[in-house]
């Protein structure tokens, strides 16, 4: 940019020579002034630099009236920024200059200057005004919401500014939305009945679910198997309330688990003010916790921590229940929660089954009372039972809310779009499902009253229609550098994670037949030497029966003590049937054929050539039963 001399007084303007002639329709037609000292840069200056011909007609008209005034644009626009304040000496001097050059009476010149000055900022404001809204949301879902906000701002066809405050509790969100200090909120549960009624009740507030968030149970048990730790809801309840002081109940549902220090006491870390603790309390009050419900959130006790995940990482024999986006970065082990007769981890959650189960719970109207709707404790094969729904909340009456109502509606619909839903795994969340997303998007269109305001159109990626430049459009083909850079970084991080994962050490434990032990140990040594990633393998020669029992689990279908077993015979039919009934899968792989040899020790004086000994099946059977007493 060119440097400019400091602002000069109007008397100085008269003495200056006019600017050199330039080609028509260039941006130098309206000079680029530096704002007077004490005044911020105004939209007028930016528009005069960026648009040709300048949208501010006042400086152009004044320039034709007073060619000698080099800083005519500064005089007019700066005057306009003073919002029509009483004219000072500089204004009167500028009017005198205009009077002499345009041969107008001084009073008329001053009035014309006032009118032109007022027209400049108003005209620019009409073209560059920023639509600003304020929202409040919870920390657990802040990552995906902030990214969605950034994308809407970058893709909108007009300037927007969405300010988002991240808080810890749903109560703070309810307070901000009900008091209208925030135009929208993001909660992990529906508005409570009292707050909903205070906002006008049914039809006045819309609540739209857009994601499911797991409440993970993280643990740190030295020497624990690679398989996830099994945990029932009641066991979690006793852990969270401080009544679990020994490992007996943990060991009973985790065969193969060995506590290196049996005298240690399980620790439970929690933050009493966090959303995770509230969601844990809500889970422990569902039907899934029948017989071990926790009536009061104050009953959740343990070791207080402002960062439970870090505390678990640094404390052996400890646990914490955290919303998964808050604990995933620590890469702690996650327990599998009981679902019927099986156990499910957040990673193993059947997303489609969970989405269908949640959709079945929803009221017919998205503007009704949702205080009793909860995804926590949902049942179903493969469904992780500790899921919380994130909801987008806003008032439905937006007719008097100028351009903010359409912007809020567009943000809600964008959160439900296929694009944003595909981001959910990146933030350790589960997509809400196409059925709920479609119904919720329809509700946002039908239930939000925009009045005469024009709604935003969401243009999907790959669309090349000219409609993408319409006044109210959020177009995926319109980006900014930050969004593109973040997308590139995400791709690189995913590739790096894949590379690290492929080279991470693997632990494989086996047990079984002693007859094949030498073969297995030699095979494992050769395999580890040839593997491109670290592989740690062990094999215990325990006998076929033990090998079978450790891979089957006790009871059948529970977590196995080993990753593989070796047996000289096929798995017993009863064990196989029990595994299939429990939903477990088993594969038999033949690895070798070993002869069953009969070794003898007969003196040569009795049999000169004992190697020529011949035995029939019946003779062998009689020998095993003790029926052979002579050499006949």
C-alpha positions in Angstrom: 0.0 0.0 0.0 1.1 3.6 -0.7 2.1 5.7 2.3 0.0 8.9 2.8 0.9 12.2 4.4 -0.8 13.1 7.7 -4.2 14.7 7.5 -4.1 18.3 6.7 -6.5 21.1 7.7 -9.0 22.5 5.2 -7.0 25.7 4.8 -4.1 23.6 3.7 -6.3 21.8 1.2 -6.9 25.0 -0.7 -3.2 25.5 -1.3 -2.6 22.0 -2.7 -2.6 21.3 -6.4 -5.2 18.9 -7.8 -4.2 15.2 -8.2 -2.6 14.2 -11.5 -5.0 13.0 -14.1 -5.6 9.3 -14.3 -7.3 6.9 -16.7 -11.1 6.7 -16.2 -12.6 4.1 -14.0 -9.5 3.4 -11.9 -9.4 3.0 -8.2 -7.5 6.2 -7.9 -10.6 8.1 -8.9 -11.5 8.3 -5.2 -8.2 8.9 -3.3 -7.3 6.5 -0.6 -7.1 8.6 2.5 -5.7 7.7 5.9 -8.4 8.1 8.5 -8.0 11.2 10.7 -6.3 10.7 14.0 -8.8 9.4 16.6 -11.1 7.7 14.0 -10.9 4.0 13.1 -10.8 2.8 9.6 -14.3 2.9 8.2 -16.1 0.6 5.7 -16.1 3.5 3.3 -12.3 3.4 2.9 -12.3 -0.3 2.3 -15.0 -0.1 -0.3 -13.4 2.8 -2.1 -10.2 0.7 -2.5 -11.8 -2.6 -3.4 -14.7 -1.6 -5.8 -14.6 0.3 -9.0 -16.5 2.5 -9.6 -16.6 3.2 -5.9 -20.0 2.5 -4.3 -19.6 5.7 -2.2 -20.9 8.4 -4.6 -20.5 11.2 -2.2 -16.7 11.5 -2.6 -17.0 11.3 -6.4 -19.5 14.1 -6.5 -17.6 16.2 -4.1 -14.4 15.6 -6.1 -16.0 17.1 -9.2 -17.1 20.2 -7.1 -13.7 20.8 -5.5 -10.9 19.5 -7.6 -8.3 21.3 -5.5 -9.2 19.2 -2.4 -6.8 16.2 -2.5 -8.4 14.7 0.5 -12.0 15.3 -0.4 -13.0 11.6 0.3 -11.4 11.8 3.7 -13.4 15.0 4.5 -16.7 13.6 3.5 -16.4 10.0 4.9 -14.8 11.2 8.2 -17.6 13.6 8.6 -20.1 10.8 8.1 -18.4 8.7 10.8 -19.2 11.5 13.3 -22.9 10.5 12.8 -24.1 14.0 11.9 -22.6 15.7 15.0 -22.7 19.4 15.2 -20.3 20.8 12.6 -17.0 21.9 14.0 -14.4 24.4 12.5 -13.0 21.9 10.1 -16.5 21.2 8.7 -17.3 24.9 8.3 -14.0 25.4 6.5 -14.7 22.5 4.2 -18.1 24.0 3.5 -16.5 27.3 2.8 -14.1 25.6 0.3 -17.1 23.9 -1.4 -18.9 27.3 -1.5 -16.1 29.0 -3.3 -15.4 26.3 -5.8 -19.1 25.5 -6.6 -20.3 29.1 -6.3 -22.9 28.1 -3.8 -24.2 30.2 -0.8 -22.3 29.1 2.4 -25.4 27.8 4.1 -26.4 25.7 1.1 -22.9 24.3 0.8 -22.8 23.3 4.4 -26.2 21.6 4.1 -25.1 19.8 0.9 -22.0 18.6 2.7 -24.0 17.3 5.6 -26.3 15.3 3.3 -23.5 13.9 1.2 -21.5 12.9 4.3 -24.5 11.1 5.7 -25.1 9.3 2.4 -21.6 7.8 2.3 -21.5 5.6 5.4 -25.2 4.6 5.0 -24.6 3.5 1.4 -21.6 1.4 2.3 -23.3 0.0 5.4 -26.1 -1.3 3.2 -23.6 -3.3 1.1 -21.1 -4.4 3.8 -23.1 -4.8 7.0 -22.1 -7.9 9.0 -24.8 -10.3 10.3 -23.7 -11.2 13.8 -25.1 -13.8 16.1 -24.0 -15.1 19.5 -24.2 -18.7 20.8 -23.3 -20.8 23.8 -22.4 -24.4 23.8 -20.9 -27.2 25.7 -17.2 -28.2 25.6 -17.7 -31.8 24.5 -19.2 -30.9 21.2 -17.3 -27.6 20.7 -14.8 -29.0 18.1 -17.4 -30.0 15.4 -19.6 -26.9 16.2 -16.6 -24.5 15.8 -15.6 -26.1 12.6 -19.1 -25.8 11.2 -19.3 -22.1 12.3 -16.0 -21.4 10.5 -17.2 -23.1 7.3 -20.6 -21.2 7.4 -18.7 -17.9 7.8 -16.4 -18.7 4.9 -19.1 -20.0 2.6 -21.8 -17.4 3.2 -22.5 -15.0 0.4 -22.5 -12.0 2.7 -20.4 -11.1 5.8 -21.3 -13.1 8.9 -19.9 -13.2 12.4 -20.9 -16.1 14.6 -19.6 -15.7 18.1 -19.6 -18.9 20.1 -18.9 -19.2 23.9 -17.8 -22.6 25.1 -19.0 -23.6 28.6 -19.0 -26.8 30.7 -22.6 -27.3 31.8 -26.0 -27.6 30.1 -27.4 -25.3 32.8 -25.3 -22.4 31.5 -26.5 -22.9 28.0 -30.1 -22.9 29.2 -29.6 -19.7 31.1 -28.1 -17.9 28.1 -30.7 -19.1 25.6 -33.7 -18.4 27.9 -32.4 -14.9 28.7 -31.8 -14.3 25.0 -28.2 -13.3 25.7 -27.4 -16.1 23.2 -29.4 -16.6 20.0 -28.7 -20.3 20.0 -27.3 -23.0 22.2 -25.8 -26.5 22.0 -26.6 -28.9 24.8 -26.1 -32.6 25.6 -29.8 -33.0 26.8 -33.1 -31.3 26.2 -34.1 -28.2 28.0 -35.5 -28.9 31.4 -39.3 -28.6 31.7 -39.1 -25.4 33.8 -36.8 -23.6 31.4 -38.8 -24.8 28.4 -42.0 -23.4 29.9 -40.4 -20.1 30.8 -39.5 -19.6 27.2 -43.1 -20.0 26.1 -43.6 -23.7 26.0 -44.5 -25.8 22.9 -44.0 -24.2 19.6 -41.6 -21.4 20.8 -38.3 -23.3 20.9 -36.9 -25.9 18.6 -34.4 -28.5 19.7 -32.6 -30.4 17.0 -30.3 -33.4 17.7 -27.2 -33.6 15.5 -24.8 -36.1 17.1 -24.4 -38.9 19.7 -21.5 -38.7 22.1 -20.2 -41.7 24.0 -19.4 -41.6 27.7 -16.3 -43.7 27.9 -15.0 -45.5 31.0 -11.2 -45.1 30.9 -8.9 -47.3 33.0 -5.3 -47.8 33.8 -4.6 -51.4 35.1 -0.9 -52.5 34.7 -0.6 -55.8 32.9 -4.2 -55.8 31.7 -4.9 -57.9 28.6 -5.1 -56.1 25.2 -8.8 -57.0 25.2 -11.0 -54.2 26.7 -12.0 -54.6 30.4 -15.6 -55.7 30.9 -17.7 -53.4 33.0 -21.4 -53.7 34.0 -23.5 -50.6 34.8 -23.9 -51.7 38.4 -20.1 -52.2 38.7 -19.6 -48.7 37.3 -22.1 -47.4 39.9 -20.3 -49.0 42.8 -17.0 -47.7 41.4 -18.3 -44.1 41.1 -19.9 -44.1 44.5 -16.8 -45.4 46.3 -18.3 -48.7 47.3 -15.9 -50.8 45.2 -12.9 -51.4 47.4 -11.7 -54.8 46.1 -11.2 -56.4 42.7 -13.4 -59.4 43.3 -16.4 -58.2 41.2 -14.1 -56.9 38.4 -12.2 -60.3 38.2 -15.5 -62.2 38.1 -16.4 -60.9 34.7 -12.9 -60.5 33.3 -11.3 -64.0 33.1 -7.6 -63.8 32.3 -7.2 -60.5 34.1 -4.5 -60.5 36.8 -4.1 -57.7 39.3 -0.4 -57.5 39.9 -1.0 -55.8 43.2 -4.1 -57.4 44.6 -4.1 -55.2 47.7 -4.5 -52.1 45.7 -7.8 -50.2 45.8 -9.5 -49.1 42.7 -9.4 -45.3 42.3 -12.1 -43.2 40.5 -11.2 -39.7 39.3 -14.0 -37.2 38.6 -14.6 -33.4 38.2 -17.8 -32.5 40.0 -18.4 -29.5 37.8 -18.0 -31.2 34.5 -20.6 -32.3 32.0 -19.1 -35.8 32.1 -20.0 -36.3 35.7 -23.6 -35.1 35.0 -23.9 -37.5 32.1 -22.6 -40.3 34.3 -25.2 -39.5 37.0 -27.9 -39.5 34.3 -26.7 -42.9 33.0 -26.8 -44.3 36.6 -30.5 -43.3 36.8 -31.7 -45.1 33.7 -33.3 -48.5 33.6 -29.9 -49.9 32.6 -28.8 -49.3 36.2 -31.8 -51.0 37.8 -31.0 -52.1 41.3 -28.0 -49.8 41.6 -29.3 -46.3 40.7 -27.7 -43.2 42.1 -30.5 -40.8 43.2 -28.2 -37.8 43.9 -25.3 -36.5 41.8 -23.5 -35.7 45.1 -23.3 -39.4 45.7 -20.7 -39.7 43.0 -17.5 -39.5 44.9 -13.9 -40.4 44.5 -10.7 -38.4 44.0 -11.4 -34.9 42.7 -9.4 -33.8 39.7 -9.6 -30.9 37.3 -8.3 -33.3 34.6 -9.4 -36.8 35.3 -8.0 -38.2 32.0 -4.5 -37.1 32.9 -4.9 -38.4 36.5 -5.8 -41.8 35.1 -2.9 -41.8 32.8 -0.5 -41.2 35.7 -2.2 -43.4 38.3 -2.2 -47.2 38.2 -5.4 -49.0 39.1 -7.6 -46.0 38.4 -10.7 -45.2 36.4 -12.6 -42.2 35.1 -15.9 -41.8 33.1 -15.5 -39.0 30.5 -17.3 -37.9 27.4 -15.1 -39.4 24.7 -14.1 -36.2 22.9 -12.5 -35.0 26.2 -10.5 -38.2 26.9 -9.7 -39.5 23.4 -6.5 -37.4 23.1 -4.9 -39.3 26.0 -5.3 -42.7 24.2 -6.3 -44.5 27.4 -7.9 -47.9 27.4 -11.7 -47.9 27.2 -13.9 -50.5 29.0 -16.6 -52.4 27.4 -20.0 -51.8 29.0 -22.6 -54.6 29.4 -25.3 -54.7 26.8 -27.5 -57.7 27.4 -25.3 -60.8 27.5 -22.4 -59.1 25.7 -20.1 -56.2 26.2 -19.7 -53.2 23.8 -16.9 -50.6 23.6 -17.5 -47.1 22.1 -15.3 -48.2 19.1 -17.5 -51.3 18.6 -20.8 -49.5 18.8 -23.2 -50.4 16.0 -23.9 -46.9 14.7 -26.9 -47.9 12.6 -28.5 -49.7 15.5 -27.8 -46.8 17.9 -29.2 -44.3 15.4 -32.4 -46.4 14.9 -32.8 -46.8 18.7 -32.5 -43.1 19.3 -34.9 -42.2 16.4 -37.5 -44.4 18.0 -37.3 -42.3 21.2 -38.0 -38.9 19.6 -41.2 -36.9 20.0 -43.3 -36.2 17.0 -42.6 -32.5 17.2 -39.2 -30.8 17.5 -40.8 -27.8 19.2 -42.3 -29.8 22.1 -40.8 -30.6 25.6 -37.7 -32.8 25.2 -36.8 -32.9 28.9 -37.5 -36.6 29.2 -35.7 -37.7 25.9 -32.3 -39.3 26.5 -30.1 -41.6 24.6 -28.4 -42.9 27.8 -29.1 -46.4 28.6 -30.5 -47.4 25.2 -30.7 -51.2 24.6 -30.1 -53.1 21.4 -27.6 -55.6 20.1 -24.3 -53.9 19.5 -25.4 -50.6 20.9 -23.1 -48.9 23.4 -25.3 -48.1 26.3 -23.7 -44.8 27.4 -24.5 -42.4 24.5 -25.6 -38.7 24.9 -27.3 -36.7 22.2 -26.1 -33.2 21.3 -28.9 -30.7 20.5 -29.0 -27.4 18.6 -31.5 -25.1 20.4 -33.0 -21.8 19.2 -36.3 -19.8 19.4 -38.7 -20.3 16.5 -39.9 -16.7 16.2 -37.3 -15.1 14.0 -39.4 -12.7 11.9 -38.2 -9.6 13.7 -34.6 -10.8 13.8 -33.5 -9.3 10.5 -30.8 -11.5 8.8 -29.9 -13.3 12.0 -32.8 -15.7 11.9 -31.9 -17.1 8.4 -28.3 -17.4 9.5 -29.3 -19.4 12.6 -31.5 -21.6 10.6 -28.7 -22.2 8.1 -26.2 -23.1 10.8 -28.7 -25.7 12.3 -29.2 -27.3 8.8 -25.5 -27.3 8.1 -24.9 -29.3 11.3 -27.3 -31.9 9.9 -25.8 -32.0 6.5 -24.0 -35.1 5.1 -20.7 -33.2 5.1 -20.8 -32.2 8.8 -22.1 -35.7 9.8 -19.1 -37.2 8.1 -16.8 -35.2 10.4 -18.2 -36.8 13.6 -15.7 -39.7 13.9 -12.9 -37.1 13.7 -14.3 -35.7 17.0 -15.0 -39.1 18.6 -18.7 -38.7 18.1 -21.4 -40.7 16.3 -23.5 -39.3 13.4 -27.1 -38.8 14.3 -28.3 -40.9 11.3 -30.0 -40.0 8.0 -33.5 -40.5 9.3 -33.2 -38.1 12.2 -31.1 -35.6 10.2 -33.7 -35.5 7.4 -36.6 -35.0 9.9 -34.8 -32.4 11.9 -33.8 -30.4 8.8 -37.4 -30.5 7.7 -38.5 -29.2 11.1 -36.0 -26.3 10.9 -37.5 -25.3 7.6 -41.1 -25.6 8.8 -41.0 -24.5 12.4 -38.8 -21.4 12.3 -40.8 -18.4 11.4 -38.6 -16.0 9.4 -41.3 -13.6 8.4 -40.3 -11.5 5.4 -36.6 -12.5 5.8 -35.1 -14.7 3.0 -33.7 -18.1 4.1 -30.2 -19.1 3.2 -29.8 -21.8 0.5 -27.2 -24.5 1.2 -25.3 -25.3 -2.0 -23.6 -28.7 -1.8 -20.0 -29.4 -2.9 -19.8 -30.0 -6.6 -22.7 -27.6 -7.5 -21.8 -25.1 -10.2 -25.1 -23.2 -10.5 -25.0 -19.5 -10.7 -27.3 -19.5 -7.7 -24.2 -19.9 -5.5 -23.8 -16.1 -5.8 -27.3 -15.3 -4.7 -27.6 -12.9 -1.7 -28.5 -15.6 0.8 -26.4 -18.7 0.0 -24.0 -20.9 1.9 -22.0 -22.5 -0.9 -19.5 -25.4 -0.5 -17.6 -24.1 -3.5 -16.7 -20.9 -1.6 -13.9 -21.4 0.9 -11.2 -19.5 2.7 -7.5 -20.4 3.1 -7.9 -21.4 6.8 -10.6 -24.0 6.0 -8.6 -25.4 3.1 -5.4 -25.6 5.2 -7.2 -27.4 8.1 -8.6 -29.9 5.6 -5.1 -30.6 4.3 -3.7 -30.9 7.8 -6.5 -33.4 8.8 -5.6 -35.5 5.8 -1.9 -35.5 6.8 -2.7 -36.3 10.4 -4.9 -39.3 9.3 -2.1 -40.6 7.1 0.4 -40.2 10.0 -1.9 -42.0 12.4 -2.3 -44.8 9.9 1.4 -45.1 9.6 2.0 -45.1 13.3 -0.7 -47.6 13.9 0.6 -50.0 11.3 4.0 -49.9 13.0 2.7 -50.1 16.6 3.8 -53.1 18.7 1.4 -56.0 18.6 0.9 -58.5 21.5 -0.3 -62.0 20.8 -0.7 -64.6 23.5 -1.5 -68.2 23.0 -1.6 -71.5 24.9 -2.4 -75.1 24.3 -0.9 -78.4 23.2 2.6 -79.1 24.4 3.1 -81.4 21.4 3.3 -78.5 19.1 5.2 -76.1 21.4 8.5 -76.4 19.7 6.9 -75.8 16.3 5.0 -72.8 17.7 8.0 -71.2 19.3 10.1 -71.6 16.2 7.3 -70.2 14.0 6.8 -67.2 16.3 10.5 -66.4 16.3 10.7 -66.5 12.5 7.5 -64.4 12.2 8.7 -61.7 14.6 12.0 -61.5 12.8 10.4 -61.0 9.4 7.6 -58.6 10.5 8.0 -54.9 9.5 6.4 -53.8 12.8 7.2 -55.0 16.3 5.4 -58.2 17.2 5.5 -59.7 20.7 4.2 -63.3 20.9 4.1 -65.8 23.7 2.9 -69.4 23.9 2.3 -71.5 27.0 2.5 -75.3 26.7 -0.5 -76.0 28.9 -2.1 -78.9 27.1 -4.9 -78.9 24.6 -7.7 -78.7 27.2 -6.4 -75.5 28.9 -5.7 -73.9 25.5 -9.3 -74.5 24.5 -10.8 -73.1 27.8 -8.7 -70.0 27.7 -9.7 -69.1 24.1 -13.4 -69.9 24.8 -13.6 -67.8 28.0 -15.6 -68.4 31.2 -18.5 -68.2 30.7 -18.3 -69.1 27.0 -18.3 -66.0 24.9 -16.8 -63.6 27.5 -13.4 -62.0 27.0 -10.8 -64.7 26.2 -7.6 -64.9 28.2 -5.6 -65.4 25.0 -5.6 -64.3 21.4 -5.2 -67.9 20.1 -5.0 -71.5 21.2 -3.7 -74.8 19.9 -5.3 -78.1 20.4 -4.7 -81.6 19.1 -8.4 -82.1 18.6 -11.3 -79.9 17.4 -13.1 -77.7 19.9 -15.7 -79.6 21.9 -19.2 -79.3 20.5 -20.7 -77.9 23.7 -18.1 -75.1 23.8 -18.6 -74.3 20.1 -22.4 -74.1 20.5 -22.0 -71.8 23.6 -19.7 -69.5 21.7 -22.1 -69.2 18.7 -25.1 -68.5 21.1 -23.1 -65.7 22.7 -22.4 -64.1 19.4 -18.7 -65.0 19.2 -17.0 -66.2 16.1 -14.4 -68.9 16.0 -12.2 -70.2 13.2 -10.3 -73.5 13.1 -7.0 -73.5 11.2 -5.1 -76.8 10.6 -1.4 -76.0 11.0 0.3 -79.5 10.8 -0.2 -83.2 10.9 1.7 -84.9 13.7 2.0 -88.8 13.9 1.1 -90.5 17.2 4.1 -92.7 17.9 4.4 -95.7 20.2 7.8 -95.9 21.7 9.1 -99.3 23.1 11.9 -100.5 25.2 12.3 -104.3 24.8 15.6 -106.1 25.6 17.3 -107.7 22.6 17.4 -111.0 24.2 13.7 -111.1 24.2 13.3 -109.5 20.8 16.4 -109.3 18.7 14.9 -106.6 16.4 12.4 -104.6 18.5 12.1 -102.1 15.6 10.1 -104.8 13.8 7.5 -104.8 16.5 4.0 -104.8 15.0 0.9 -103.8 17.0 -2.7 -104.0 16.0 -5.4 -101.5 17.1 -6.9 -104.1 19.3 -3.6 -105.0 21.0 -2.9 -101.3 21.6 -6.4 -100.9 23.1 -5.8 -103.9 25.4 -2.5 -102.5 26.5 -4.1 -99.2 27.5 -6.7 -101.0 29.5 -4.2 -103.3 31.2 -5.4 -106.4 29.4 -2.0 -107.6 28.1 0.0 -109.5 30.7 2.2 -111.8 28.6 4.2 -111.6 25.4 2.2 -114.1 23.6 
